């Protein structure tokens, strides 16, 4: 890698006693981009950040910041020599220091004091905290504290910023606005950033690229749109939003499920035999019908989100089968027990499988848009 402000991990491995936490991770973060490392608790996300920051040592592999190898499994640079900024979950501000002193903590103390003061002033303005430089952390809101933590990390002009679930402690309403503000600051500063999160919506809406980390391995890495539309496996599909995983059979250039014959997504070749088929909730159309008409099943329940309605439909042909999950317009009225027909719009993704029945339930993630794992 020749980019002096990028980040690259090659074959990164880490073990704690008998537990192998990271299993040969490869990841490249382009200069000035924001990449989300998405994974469940225990997947190794925080361990990756701690190795990048220099708080842990890699057992094997290479960590490169720009042109500098900071850890090769044998030798590692000290954290203060890496030019890596770190923003922890809770901000970790010094309670006895003002906003200005917190931001300027890592700047030179005995020389270039005018320059340091100017840098602090510049950062206070950048993160939108004008007039708050003399306040203490307890006098700030949670969102303001996170902005101070970001400004402190940016103060030394790092090559890379690491963000360890920095919005998880904020309430839902504040989280979205603070996240937007922080990402705007990073983009305006042209900072390369790695954001660790377990929140699917956060990863998909915030990052230029998303790497899905499960069980110490990166399952897939790509743009948010590509990962959501073309997951490589049911495991990745389940982790990137609510998913209906249906049993089916490949048929010609398409695939057949209980909902009918579906066109395969672009780039997917024809398959043979049994299939596991991904149908996203927003692809399903739910149509209420009279009791005398042929119908697929009946409405189990609905969740109202204002802009849309999450509907769970149980198939009548198999009472043991888990319900399908659909997202429809919020102005619909679909009471429990209503008989309905279900149609799937658009193309689908399918994978070959050997087992005769679906190994996983159809509804493989919570229906709420604020899904966290």
Beta strands, then each sheet from edge to edge (+ up, - down):
strand 1: 7-16
strand 2: 19-29
strand 3: 34-38
strand 4: 60-65
strand 5: 68-71
strand 6: 84-87
strand 7: 160-164
strand 8: 192-197
strand 9: 209-214
strand 10: 217-222
strand 11: 243-251
strand 12: 254-257
strand 13: 260-263
strand 14: 274-280
strand 15: 284-288
strand 16: 297-304
strand 17: 308-315
strand 18: 324-329
strand 19: 339-344
strand 20: 349-352
sheet 1: 2+ 1- 4+ 5-
sheet 2: 6+ 7+ 8+ 3+ 9+ 10-
sheet 3: 13+ 12- 11+ 14- 20+
sheet 4: 15+ 19- 16+ 17- 18+
end
